[in-house]
Amino acid sequence: MKLILLISLVAVCLLARAAETKFSLPPETARLKAGPGVELAKAQCSLCHSADYISTQPRLTRTFWKAEVTKMQQKYGAPILTNNIDGLVDYLTGAYGKDDARPGTGKKQ
């Protein structure tokens, strides 16, 4: 009984000490590239990602960006309205991607 009490007391002390720990993140220095849709991307993508995270991705195709945005919405629960997906994809492809053609048509998506 005394051992359980001692362990509980130590755990409470450690938790109390951990609660006092303070930290601060460095200021955001990266910015999303200017362009049509940047405000939408700031509002939607910046909820979870830094601009650095987006800007350090390789130049990805529209198909990839659409799959990523859809995955963020459907699998990870990102609060992206379905009618905003194409706008985000347009911005991400234009600012950080490369165009790809629809298979078999030669037309860009």
C-alpha positions in Angstrom: 0.0 0.0 0.0 2.8 2.4 0.9 4.6 1.5 -2.3 1.5 2.4 -4.4 1.1 5.7 -2.5 4.8 6.5 -3.1 4.6 5.7 -6.8 1.4 7.8 -7.1 3.0 10.7 -5.4 6.1 10.5 -7.7 3.8 10.3 -10.7 1.8 13.4 -9.6 5.0 15.4 -9.0 6.4 14.4 -12.4 3.1 15.4 -14.2 3.0 18.7 -12.3 6.6 19.4 -13.3 5.8 18.5 -17.0 2.8 20.9 -17.0 5.2 23.8 -16.1 7.4 23.2 -19.2 6.9 26.0 -21.7 8.2 26.2 -25.2 7.7 28.4 -28.2 8.0 27.7 -31.9 10.1 29.9 -34.1 8.2 32.4 -36.2 7.1 31.2 -39.6 9.5 32.5 -42.2 8.3 30.8 -45.3 5.3 32.0 -47.3 3.2 30.4 -49.9 3.8 31.6 -53.4 1.5 34.4 -54.6 -1.1 33.4 -57.2 -4.7 32.7 -57.7 -5.9 30.6 -54.8 -3.2 31.5 -52.3 -5.8 32.8 -49.8 -7.7 29.5 -50.0 -4.5 27.5 -49.6 -3.5 29.7 -46.6 -6.9 29.1 -45.0 -7.1 25.4 -45.7 -3.6 24.0 -45.8 -2.0 26.1 -43.1 -4.4 24.7 -40.5 -2.1 21.6 -40.4 1.0 22.3 -42.6 3.6 25.0 -42.6 4.4 26.8 -45.9 7.8 25.0 -45.7 6.1 21.7 -45.8 4.3 22.6 -49.0 7.1 24.4 -50.7 9.7 21.6 -50.1 7.6 19.0 -52.0 8.9 17.9 -55.4 7.2 19.4 -58.4 4.1 17.1 -58.4 1.4 16.6 -61.0 -2.2 17.8 -60.8 -3.3 14.2 -60.5 -1.1 13.8 -57.4 -2.2 17.0 -55.8 -5.8 16.1 -56.3 -5.3 12.8 -54.7 -3.4 14.4 -51.8 -6.1 17.1 -51.1 -8.8 14.5 -51.3 -6.9 12.2 -49.0 -6.5 15.1 -46.5 -10.2 15.7 -46.6 -11.5 12.1 -46.6 -8.9 10.1 -44.6 -7.5 12.8 -42.2 -10.6 14.8 -41.7 -9.3 18.1 -43.0 -12.1 20.6 -43.0 -12.0 21.2 -46.8 -15.3 21.8 -48.5 -15.7 19.5 -51.6 -16.3 22.6 -53.7 -12.9 24.0 -52.6 -10.9 20.9 -53.7 -10.5 22.0 -57.4 -9.4 25.5 -56.3 -6.8 24.1 -54.0 -5.5 21.7 -56.6 -5.4 24.6 -59.2 -3.3 26.6 -56.8 -1.0 23.8 -55.7 -0.4 22.7 -59.3 0.2 26.2 -60.5 2.5 27.2 -57.7 4.2 23.9 -56.7 3.5 21.4 -59.4 3.7 20.4 -63.0 0.8 19.8 -65.4 -0.1 16.3 -66.5 -2.4 15.2 -69.2 -5.5 13.1 -68.8 -4.5 9.6 -69.9 -5.2 8.9 -73.5 -6.4 12.4 -74.4 -3.4 14.7 -74.4 -5.6 17.2 -72.6 -4.6 18.8 -69.3 -6.8 18.1 -66.4 
